[in-house]
Amino acid sequence: MQNFALLQKVLKTREIRAKNQKYLSQLHQNPVLNFSLNMPGAYKESRAGEIIFKALQEALHVKLSKEGLQITDTITNYSLIGFEAIFSIKANALKLKRLCCEIEQNHPLGRFGDLDVIDQDGKTISRKALGLEARRCFLCQKDAKLCARAQSHNIKELYNFIDLEVQEYTNEYSN
């Protein structure tokens, strides 16, 4: 019964996210960027999750500024599914997705970010649309979706890997 109540809350949170995305897209007639964390379950609410979210949000702002792209509106949220920000960005959706993929691939913590771009028609722009490969598993480098679906790795292994990556990042970039 408790799992069912949690599932209902998660589904409600996702429903609110979709409504916020649609609202910003219709209000500004821009692509929408949904930024959340690409981490297992409750770990999104950890100190590591907070560090990752702040670092990637800063990287996103820097990247958009360098490209001359304007954020026209933002909705931030902290819920059952962790930290999340939804941005309306005055940009070409494909260009925006390309920039987001650069952050995911090149930032030291980028692999833990989920930067989804939704165009003005409500369609999600995929990595495949840009000719990019599917994201890789943190631990074994196989297709991440397959590992997640099959629960190929112990959750503790994933948490340890994330903690190590965050520690290395904070050691290198906090000074």
C-alpha positions as CSV (number, residue, x, y, z in Angstrom):
1,M,0.0,0.0,0.0
2,Q,2.8,2.4,0.9
3,N,4.5,1.8,-2.5
4,F,1.2,2.5,-4.3
5,A,0.9,5.9,-2.5
6,L,4.5,6.7,-3.4
7,L,3.9,5.8,-7.0
8,Q,0.8,8.1,-7.1
9,K,2.9,11.0,-5.7
10,V,5.6,10.4,-8.3
11,L,3.1,10.3,-11.1
12,K,1.5,13.5,-9.8
13,T,4.9,15.2,-9.8
14,R,5.5,14.1,-13.4
15,E,2.1,15.4,-14.3
16,I,2.9,18.8,-12.8
17,R,6.2,18.8,-14.7
18,A,4.4,18.2,-18.0
19,K,1.9,21.0,-17.3
20,N,4.8,23.4,-16.4
21,Q,6.6,22.5,-19.6
22,K,3.5,23.1,-21.7
23,Y,2.8,26.3,-19.9
24,L,6.3,27.8,-20.5
25,S,6.3,26.6,-24.1
26,Q,2.9,28.2,-24.9
27,L,3.6,31.4,-23.0
28,H,6.9,32.2,-24.6
29,Q,6.7,30.1,-27.9
30,N,10.2,28.8,-27.2
31,P,11.8,25.4,-26.7
32,V,11.7,24.2,-23.1
33,L,14.7,22.7,-21.3
34,N,13.9,20.3,-18.5
35,F,16.9,19.9,-16.2
36,S,16.9,17.1,-13.6
37,L,19.3,14.6,-12.2
38,N,20.3,11.4,-13.9
39,M,20.8,9.4,-10.7
40,P,19.1,6.5,-9.0
41,G,16.0,7.2,-6.8
42,A,16.4,8.8,-3.5
43,Y,20.0,9.7,-4.1
44,K,18.8,12.7,-6.1
45,E,17.9,14.2,-2.7
46,S,21.4,13.8,-1.3
47,R,24.2,16.3,-0.7
48,A,25.9,14.9,-3.8
49,G,22.7,15.6,-5.8
50,E,22.6,19.2,-4.6
51,I,26.3,19.7,-5.6
52,I,25.7,18.2,-9.0
53,F,22.5,20.2,-9.6
54,K,24.2,23.5,-8.7
55,A,27.4,22.8,-10.7
56,L,25.5,21.8,-13.9
57,Q,23.0,24.7,-13.5
58,E,26.0,27.1,-13.4
59,A,27.6,25.4,-16.4
60,L,24.3,25.7,-18.3
61,H,24.0,29.4,-17.6
62,V,27.6,30.0,-18.7
63,K,27.2,27.9,-21.9
64,L,23.9,29.7,-22.8
65,S,25.5,33.1,-22.1
66,K,28.5,32.3,-24.3
67,E,26.2,31.3,-27.1
68,G,24.0,34.5,-26.7
69,L,21.0,32.5,-25.8
70,Q,18.4,34.0,-23.4
71,I,16.4,32.3,-20.7
72,T,13.0,33.9,-20.9
73,D,11.5,32.1,-17.9
74,T,12.3,29.5,-15.2
75,I,10.4,27.2,-12.9
76,T,12.4,25.5,-10.3
77,N,11.1,22.7,-8.1
78,Y,12.3,20.3,-5.5
79,S,10.1,17.3,-5.2
80,L,10.0,13.5,-4.7
81,I,12.0,13.2,-7.9
82,G,14.7,15.5,-6.8
83,F,16.0,18.9,-7.9
84,E,14.5,20.1,-11.2
85,A,14.4,23.3,-13.3
86,I,12.4,24.0,-16.4
87,F,13.6,26.8,-18.6
88,S,12.1,28.6,-21.6
89,I,15.0,29.4,-23.8
90,K,15.0,31.6,-26.9
91,A,16.9,29.3,-29.2
92,N,16.7,26.8,-32.0
93,A,15.7,23.5,-30.3
94,L,18.3,21.4,-32.1
95,K,21.1,23.9,-31.3
96,L,19.9,23.9,-27.7
97,K,20.0,20.1,-27.5
98,R,23.5,20.1,-29.0
99,L,24.7,22.5,-26.3
100,C,23.0,20.3,-23.6
101,C,24.7,17.2,-24.9
102,E,28.0,19.0,-24.8
103,I,27.5,19.7,-21.1
104,E,26.4,16.1,-20.4
105,Q,29.5,14.8,-22.2
106,N,32.2,17.3,-21.3
107,H,31.4,18.6,-17.8
108,P,33.1,16.5,-15.0
109,L,29.6,15.9,-13.5
110,G,27.7,16.1,-16.8
111,R,26.9,12.4,-16.9
112,F,24.7,12.9,-13.8
113,G,22.6,15.6,-15.5
114,D,19.5,15.0,-17.6
115,L,19.0,17.9,-19.9
116,D,15.9,17.3,-22.0
117,V,14.9,19.7,-24.8
118,I,11.3,19.9,-25.9
119,D,10.6,21.9,-29.1
120,Q,7.7,24.3,-29.6
121,D,5.5,21.4,-30.9
122,G,6.0,19.5,-27.7
123,K,8.4,16.9,-29.1
124,T,11.4,15.8,-27.2
125,I,14.6,16.2,-29.1
126,S,16.6,13.0,-28.8
127,R,20.4,12.4,-28.8
128,K,19.7,10.2,-31.8
129,A,18.3,13.2,-33.8
130,L,21.7,14.7,-33.5
131,G,23.5,11.5,-34.5
132,L,24.7,10.8,-31.0
133,E,24.9,7.5,-29.3
134,A,22.7,6.5,-26.4
135,R,24.0,7.4,-23.0
136,R,26.4,4.9,-21.4
137,C,26.2,3.3,-18.0
138,F,28.3,4.9,-15.3
139,L,29.9,1.6,-14.4
140,C,30.1,-0.7,-17.4
141,Q,29.7,1.6,-20.4
142,K,26.9,-0.4,-21.9
143,D,23.6,1.3,-22.9
144,A,22.5,3.0,-19.7
145,K,18.8,2.3,-20.3
146,L,19.4,-1.4,-20.7
147,C,21.4,-1.5,-17.4
148,A,18.8,0.5,-15.6
149,R,15.9,-1.7,-16.9
150,A,17.8,-4.9,-16.0
151,Q,19.0,-3.5,-12.7
152,S,22.4,-4.8,-13.7
153,H,24.3,-3.1,-10.9
154,N,23.9,-2.9,-7.1
155,I,22.6,0.4,-6.0
156,K,25.4,0.8,-3.5
157,E,27.9,0.5,-6.3
158,L,26.2,3.3,-8.1
159,Y,26.1,5.5,-5.0
160,N,29.8,4.9,-4.3
161,F,30.6,5.8,-7.9
162,I,28.6,9.0,-7.7
163,D,30.2,10.0,-4.3
164,L,33.7,9.4,-5.7
165,E,33.0,11.5,-8.8
166,V,31.5,14.4,-6.7
167,Q,34.4,14.2,-4.3
168,E,36.9,14.4,-7.1
169,Y,35.0,17.4,-8.6
170,T,34.8,19.3,-5.3
171,N,38.5,18.7,-4.6
172,E,39.5,20.0,-8.0
173,Y,37.0,22.9,-8.4
174,S,36.4,24.2,-4.9
175,N,39.7,25.9,-4.6
